[in-house]
Amino acid sequence: MLRSFFAKEEGQGLVEYALILVLIAIVVIGILTLLGRKVSAVFSQINSGLTT
């Protein structure tokens, strides 16, 4: 009986870690979507500065 309790807890922990990773991925994708154009412009400026 005690083993089955710990087995359930371990599965629950894995689900919680998976949900945290999904939330982090959503936040990162949102940030990259919002800042992607600005970062691209900065790299374009750096690139043009290096080629001249």
mmCIF file as gemmi writes it, N, C-alpha and C atoms, coordinates in Angstrom:
data_model
loop_
_atom_site.group_PDB
_atom_site.id
_atom_site.type_symbol
_atom_site.label_atom_id
_atom_site.label_alt_id
_atom_site.label_comp_id
_atom_site.label_asym_id
_atom_site.label_entity_id
_atom_site.label_seq_id
_atom_site.pdbx_PDB_ins_code
_atom_site.Cartn_x
_atom_site.Cartn_y
_atom_site.Cartn_z
_atom_site.occupancy
_atom_site.B_iso_or_equiv
_atom_site.pdbx_formal_charge
_atom_site.auth_seq_id
_atom_site.auth_asym_id
_atom_site.pdbx_PDB_model_num
ATOM 1 N N . MET Axp A 1 ? 0.832 -1.194 0 1 0 ? 1 A 1
ATOM 2 C CA . MET Axp A 1 ? 0 0 0 1 0 ? 1 A 1
ATOM 3 C C . MET Axp A 1 ? 0.876 1.257 0 1 0 ? 1 A 1
ATOM 4 N N . LEU Axp A 2 ? 1.942 1.238 0.748 1 0 ? 2 A 1
ATOM 5 C CA . LEU Axp A 2 ? 2.828 2.398 0.835 1 0 ? 2 A 1
ATOM 6 C C . LEU Axp A 2 ? 3.545 2.635 -0.499 1 0 ? 2 A 1
ATOM 7 N N . ARG Axp A 3 ? 3.926 1.55 -1.178 1 0 ? 3 A 1
ATOM 8 C CA . ARG Axp A 3 ? 4.61 1.695 -2.458 1 0 ? 3 A 1
ATOM 9 C C . ARG Axp A 3 ? 3.708 2.329 -3.513 1 0 ? 3 A 1
ATOM 10 N N . SER Axp A 4 ? 2.457 1.942 -3.528 1 0 ? 4 A 1
ATOM 11 C CA . SER Axp A 4 ? 1.55 2.51 -4.522 1 0 ? 4 A 1
ATOM 12 C C . SER Axp A 4 ? 1.347 4.002 -4.288 1 0 ? 4 A 1
ATOM 13 N N . PHE Axp A 5 ? 1.397 4.433 -3.038 1 0 ? 5 A 1
ATOM 14 C CA . PHE Axp A 5 ? 1.275 5.864 -2.741 1 0 ? 5 A 1
ATOM 15 C C . PHE Axp A 5 ? 2.454 6.634 -3.322 1 0 ? 5 A 1
ATOM 16 N N . PHE Axp A 6 ? 3.675 6.111 -3.137 1 0 ? 6 A 1
ATOM 17 C CA . PHE Axp A 6 ? 4.849 6.806 -3.657 1 0 ? 6 A 1
ATOM 18 C C . PHE Axp A 6 ? 4.898 6.757 -5.177 1 0 ? 6 A 1
ATOM 19 N N . ALA Axp A 7 ? 4.408 5.689 -5.774 1 0 ? 7 A 1
ATOM 20 C CA . ALA Axp A 7 ? 4.378 5.609 -7.229 1 0 ? 7 A 1
ATOM 21 C C . ALA Axp A 7 ? 3.46 6.679 -7.803 1 0 ? 7 A 1
ATOM 22 N N . LYS Axp A 8 ? 2.336 6.92 -7.157 1 0 ? 8 A 1
ATOM 23 C CA . LYS Axp A 8 ? 1.42 7.962 -7.619 1 0 ? 8 A 1
ATOM 24 C C . LYS Axp A 8 ? 2.052 9.336 -7.482 1 0 ? 8 A 1
ATOM 25 N N . GLU Axp A 9 ? 2.784 9.55 -6.402 1 0 ? 9 A 1
ATOM 26 C CA . GLU Axp A 9 ? 3.439 10.846 -6.198 1 0 ? 9 A 1
ATOM 27 C C . GLU Axp A 9 ? 4.503 11.095 -7.267 1 0 ? 9 A 1
ATOM 28 N N . GLU Axp A 10 ? 5.225 10.061 -7.645 1 0 ? 10 A 1
ATOM 29 C CA . GLU Axp A 10 ? 6.269 10.231 -8.649 1 0 ? 10 A 1
ATOM 30 C C . GLU Axp A 10 ? 5.668 10.611 -9.996 1 0 ? 10 A 1
ATOM 31 N N . GLY Axp A 11 ? 4.581 9.979 -10.375 1 0 ? 11 A 1
ATOM 32 C CA . GLY Axp A 11 ? 3.912 10.324 -11.623 1 0 ? 11 A 1
ATOM 33 C C . GLY Axp A 11 ? 3.358 11.736 -11.602 1 0 ? 11 A 1
ATOM 34 N N . GLN Axp A 12 ? 2.847 12.133 -10.457 1 0 ? 12 A 1
ATOM 35 C CA . GLN Axp A 12 ? 2.313 13.481 -10.32 1 0 ? 12 A 1
ATOM 36 C C . GLN Axp A 12 ? 3.435 14.504 -10.457 1 0 ? 12 A 1
ATOM 37 N N . GLY Axp A 13 ? 4.595 14.219 -9.907 1 0 ? 13 A 1
ATOM 38 C CA . GLY Axp A 13 ? 5.732 15.133 -10.02 1 0 ? 13 A 1
ATOM 39 C C . GLY Axp A 13 ? 6.169 15.302 -11.456 1 0 ? 13 A 1
ATOM 40 N N . LEU Axp A 14 ? 6.164 14.201 -12.214 1 0 ? 14 A 1
ATOM 41 C CA . LEU Axp A 14 ? 6.545 14.289 -13.622 1 0 ? 14 A 1
ATOM 42 C C . LEU Axp A 14 ? 5.569 15.146 -14.407 1 0 ? 14 A 1
ATOM 43 N N . VAL Axp A 15 ? 4.304 15.029 -14.106 1 0 ? 15 A 1
ATOM 44 C CA . VAL Axp A 15 ? 3.295 15.85 -14.786 1 0 ? 15 A 1
ATOM 45 C C . VAL Axp A 15 ? 3.496 17.318 -14.442 1 0 ? 15 A 1
ATOM 46 N N . GLU Axp A 16 ? 3.811 17.603 -13.192 1 0 ? 16 A 1
ATOM 47 C CA . GLU Axp A 16 ? 4.041 19.002 -12.793 1 0 ? 16 A 1
ATOM 48 C C . GLU Axp A 16 ? 5.26 19.579 -13.504 1 0 ? 16 A 1
ATOM 49 N N . TYR Axp A 17 ? 6.336 18.787 -13.608 1 0 ? 17 A 1
ATOM 50 C CA . TYR Axp A 17 ? 7.519 19.265 -14.335 1 0 ? 17 A 1
ATOM 51 C C . TYR Axp A 17 ? 7.189 19.494 -15.81 1 0 ? 17 A 1
ATOM 52 N N . ALA Axp A 18 ? 6.399 18.611 -16.396 1 0 ? 18 A 1
ATOM 53 C CA . ALA Axp A 18 ? 6.02 18.784 -17.794 1 0 ? 18 A 1
ATOM 54 C C . ALA Axp A 18 ? 5.203 20.055 -17.987 1 0 ? 18 A 1
ATOM 55 N N . LEU Axp A 19 ? 4.289 20.332 -17.075 1 0 ? 19 A 1
ATOM 56 C CA . LEU Axp A 19 ? 3.486 21.558 -17.182 1 0 ? 19 A 1
ATOM 57 C C . LEU Axp A 19 ? 4.352 22.802 -17.035 1 0 ? 19 A 1
ATOM 58 N N . ILE Axp A 20 ? 5.315 22.753 -16.142 1 0 ? 20 A 1
ATOM 59 C CA . ILE Axp A 20 ? 6.221 23.89 -15.972 1 0 ? 20 A 1
ATOM 60 C C . ILE Axp A 20 ? 7.026 24.116 -17.251 1 0 ? 20 A 1
ATOM 61 N N . LEU Axp A 21 ? 7.524 23.028 -17.852 1 0 ? 21 A 1
ATOM 62 C CA . LEU Axp A 21 ? 8.286 23.165 -19.094 1 0 ? 21 A 1
ATOM 63 C C . LEU Axp A 21 ? 7.43 23.724 -20.219 1 0 ? 21 A 1
ATOM 64 N N . VAL Axp A 22 ? 6.175 23.302 -20.294 1 0 ? 22 A 1
ATOM 65 C CA . VAL Axp A 22 ? 5.273 23.83 -21.324 1 0 ? 22 A 1
ATOM 66 C C . VAL Axp A 22 ? 5.031 25.318 -21.11 1 0 ? 22 A 1
ATOM 67 N N . LEU Axp A 23 ? 4.825 25.722 -19.875 1 0 ? 23 A 1
ATOM 68 C CA . LEU Axp A 23 ? 4.609 27.152 -19.598 1 0 ? 23 A 1
ATOM 69 C C . LEU Axp A 23 ? 5.845 27.972 -19.93 1 0 ? 23 A 1
ATOM 70 N N . ILE Axp A 24 ? 7.019 27.466 -19.606 1 0 ? 24 A 1
ATOM 71 C CA . ILE Axp A 24 ? 8.259 28.174 -19.937 1 0 ? 24 A 1
ATOM 72 C C . ILE Axp A 24 ? 8.403 28.285 -21.45 1 0 ? 24 A 1
ATOM 73 N N . ALA Axp A 25 ? 8.084 27.213 -22.173 1 0 ? 25 A 1
ATOM 74 C CA . ALA Axp A 25 ? 8.179 27.248 -23.636 1 0 ? 25 A 1
ATOM 75 C C . ALA Axp A 25 ? 7.225 28.277 -24.215 1 0 ? 25 A 1
ATOM 76 N N . ILE Axp A 26 ? 6.011 28.367 -23.68 1 0 ? 26 A 1
ATOM 77 C CA . ILE Axp A 26 ? 5.041 29.35 -24.165 1 0 ? 26 A 1
ATOM 78 C C . ILE Axp A 26 ? 5.543 30.766 -23.924 1 0 ? 26 A 1
ATOM 79 N N . VAL Axp A 27 ? 6.119 31.008 -22.76 1 0 ? 27 A 1
ATOM 80 C CA . VAL Axp A 27 ? 6.645 32.343 -22.442 1 0 ? 27 A 1
ATOM 81 C C . VAL Axp A 27 ? 7.804 32.692 -23.371 1 0 ? 27 A 1
ATOM 82 N N . VAL Axp A 28 ? 8.713 31.751 -23.587 1 0 ? 28 A 1
ATOM 83 C CA . VAL Axp A 28 ? 9.861 32.008 -24.462 1 0 ? 28 A 1
ATOM 84 C C . VAL Axp A 28 ? 9.403 32.282 -25.889 1 0 ? 28 A 1
ATOM 85 N N . ILE Axp A 29 ? 8.451 31.502 -26.38 1 0 ? 29 A 1
ATOM 86 C CA . ILE Axp A 29 ? 7.928 31.731 -27.733 1 0 ? 29 A 1
ATOM 87 C C . ILE Axp A 29 ? 7.268 33.098 -27.82 1 0 ? 29 A 1
ATOM 88 N N . GLY Axp A 30 ? 6.53 33.489 -26.795 1 0 ? 30 A 1
ATOM 89 C CA . GLY Axp A 30 ? 5.904 34.81 -26.787 1 0 ? 30 A 1
ATOM 90 C C . GLY Axp A 30 ? 6.924 35.931 -26.797 1 0 ? 30 A 1
ATOM 91 N N . ILE Axp A 31 ? 7.967 35.788 -26.004 1 0 ? 31 A 1
ATOM 92 C CA . ILE Axp A 31 ? 9.01 36.815 -25.957 1 0 ? 31 A 1
ATOM 93 C C . ILE Axp A 31 ? 9.737 36.906 -27.287 1 0 ? 31 A 1
ATOM 94 N N . LEU Axp A 32 ? 10.058 35.747 -27.869 1 0 ? 32 A 1
ATOM 95 C CA . LEU Axp A 32 ? 10.74 35.77 -29.161 1 0 ? 32 A 1
ATOM 96 C C . LEU Axp A 32 ? 9.862 36.357 -30.253 1 0 ? 32 A 1
ATOM 97 N N . THR Axp A 33 ? 8.566 36.125 -30.163 1 0 ? 33 A 1
ATOM 98 C CA . THR Axp A 33 ? 7.648 36.696 -31.147 1 0 ? 33 A 1
ATOM 99 C C . THR Axp A 33 ? 7.608 38.215 -31.016 1 0 ? 33 A 1
ATOM 100 N N . LEU Axp A 34 ? 7.577 38.7 -29.791 1 0 ? 34 A 1
ATOM 101 C CA . LEU Axp A 34 ? 7.503 40.145 -29.58 1 0 ? 34 A 1
ATOM 102 C C . LEU Axp A 34 ? 8.822 40.846 -29.903 1 0 ? 34 A 1
ATOM 103 N N . LEU Axp A 35 ? 9.935 40.225 -29.536 1 0 ? 35 A 1
ATOM 104 C CA . LEU Axp A 35 ? 11.235 40.879 -29.698 1 0 ? 35 A 1
ATOM 105 C C . LEU Axp A 35 ? 11.996 40.407 -30.926 1 0 ? 35 A 1
ATOM 106 N N . GLY Axp A 36 ? 11.453 39.479 -31.678 1 0 ? 36 A 1
ATOM 107 C CA . GLY Axp A 36 ? 12.166 38.902 -32.812 1 0 ? 36 A 1
ATOM 108 C C . GLY Axp A 36 ? 12.583 39.923 -33.846 1 0 ? 36 A 1
ATOM 109 N N . ARG Axp A 37 ? 11.698 40.835 -34.17 1 0 ? 37 A 1
ATOM 110 C CA . ARG Axp A 37 ? 12.013 41.845 -35.187 1 0 ? 37 A 1
ATOM 111 C C . ARG Axp A 37 ? 13.106 42.784 -34.701 1 0 ? 37 A 1
ATOM 112 N N . LYS Axp A 38 ? 13.062 43.154 -33.432 1 0 ? 38 A 1
ATOM 113 C CA . LYS Axp A 38 ? 14.088 44.056 -32.897 1 0 ? 38 A 1
ATOM 114 C C . LYS Axp A 38 ? 15.452 43.373 -32.876 1 0 ? 38 A 1
ATOM 115 N N . VAL Axp A 39 ? 15.476 42.112 -32.465 1 0 ? 39 A 1
ATOM 116 C CA . VAL Axp A 39 ? 16.731 41.371 -32.433 1 0 ? 39 A 1
ATOM 117 C C . VAL Axp A 39 ? 17.265 41.191 -33.851 1 0 ? 39 A 1
ATOM 118 N N . SER Axp A 40 ? 16.383 40.914 -34.793 1 0 ? 40 A 1
ATOM 119 C CA . SER Axp A 40 ? 16.8 40.768 -36.189 1 0 ? 40 A 1
ATOM 120 C C . SER Axp A 40 ? 17.387 42.074 -36.712 1 0 ? 40 A 1
ATOM 121 N N . ALA Axp A 41 ? 16.783 43.195 -36.356 1 0 ? 41 A 1
ATOM 122 C CA . ALA Axp A 41 ? 17.303 44.499 -36.799 1 0 ? 41 A 1
ATOM 123 C C . ALA Axp A 41 ? 18.68 44.768 -36.207 1 0 ? 41 A 1
ATOM 124 N N . VAL Axp A 42 ? 18.879 44.409 -34.956 1 0 ? 42 A 1
ATOM 125 C CA . VAL Axp A 42 ? 20.187 44.609 -34.316 1 0 ? 42 A 1
ATOM 126 C C . VAL Axp A 42 ? 21.247 43.772 -35.015 1 0 ? 42 A 1
ATOM 127 N N . PHE Axp A 43 ? 20.936 42.5 -35.301 1 0 ? 43 A 1
ATOM 128 C CA . PHE Axp A 43 ? 21.906 41.656 -35.99 1 0 ? 43 A 1
ATOM 129 C C . PHE Axp A 43 ? 22.166 42.154 -37.405 1 0 ? 43 A 1
ATOM 130 N N . SER Axp A 44 ? 21.172 42.705 -38.055 1 0 ? 44 A 1
ATOM 131 C CA . SER Axp A 44 ? 21.378 43.263 -39.39 1 0 ? 44 A 1
ATOM 132 C C . SER Axp A 44 ? 22.312 44.466 -39.334 1 0 ? 44 A 1
ATOM 133 N N . GLN Axp A 45 ? 22.155 45.298 -38.321 1 0 ? 45 A 1
ATOM 134 C CA . GLN Axp A 45 ? 23.038 46.454 -38.153 1 0 ? 45 A 1
ATOM 135 C C . GLN Axp A 45 ? 24.48 45.997 -37.871 1 0 ? 45 A 1
ATOM 136 N N . ILE Axp A 46 ? 24.609 44.988 -37.037 1 0 ? 46 A 1
ATOM 137 C CA . ILE Axp A 46 ? 25.955 44.462 -36.734 1 0 ? 46 A 1
ATOM 138 C C . ILE Axp A 46 ? 26.587 43.892 -37.999 1 0 ? 46 A 1
ATOM 139 N N . ASN Axp A 47 ? 25.799 43.159 -38.747 1 0 ? 47 A 1
ATOM 140 C CA . ASN Axp A 47 ? 26.303 42.559 -39.974 1 0 ? 47 A 1
ATOM 141 C C . ASN Axp A 47 ? 26.733 43.619 -40.984 1 0 ? 47 A 1
ATOM 142 N N . SER Axp A 48 ? 25.924 44.639 -41.151 1 0 ? 48 A 1
ATOM 143 C CA . SER Axp A 48 ? 26.29 45.687 -42.1 1 0 ? 48 A 1
ATOM 144 C C . SER Axp A 48 ? 27.49 46.473 -41.602 1 0 ? 48 A 1
ATOM 145 N N . GLY Axp A 49 ? 27.636 46.615 -40.299 1 0 ? 49 A 1
ATOM 146 C CA . GLY Axp A 49 ? 28.808 47.293 -39.748 1 0 ? 49 A 1
ATOM 147 C C . GLY Axp A 49 ? 30.087 46.506 -39.948 1 0 ? 49 A 1
ATOM 148 N N . LEU Axp A 50 ? 29.987 45.197 -39.907 1 0 ? 50 A 1
ATOM 149 C CA . LEU Axp A 50 ? 31.17 44.367 -40.096 1 0 ? 50 A 1
ATOM 150 C C . LEU Axp A 50 ? 31.602 44.282 -41.56 1 0 ? 50 A 1
ATOM 151 N N . THR Axp A 51 ? 30.658 44.402 -42.468 1 0 ? 51 A 1
ATOM 152 C CA . THR Axp A 51 ? 31.005 44.285 -43.883 1 0 ? 51 A 1
ATOM 153 C C . THR Axp A 51 ? 31.555 45.569 -44.458 1 0 ? 51 A 1
ATOM 154 N N . THR Axp A 52 ? 31.371 46.7 -43.8 1 0 ? 52 A 1
ATOM 155 C CA . THR Axp A 52 ? 31.884 47.952 -44.347 1 0 ? 52 A 1
ATOM 156 C C . THR Axp A 52 ? 33.271 48.254 -43.866 1 0 ? 52 A 1
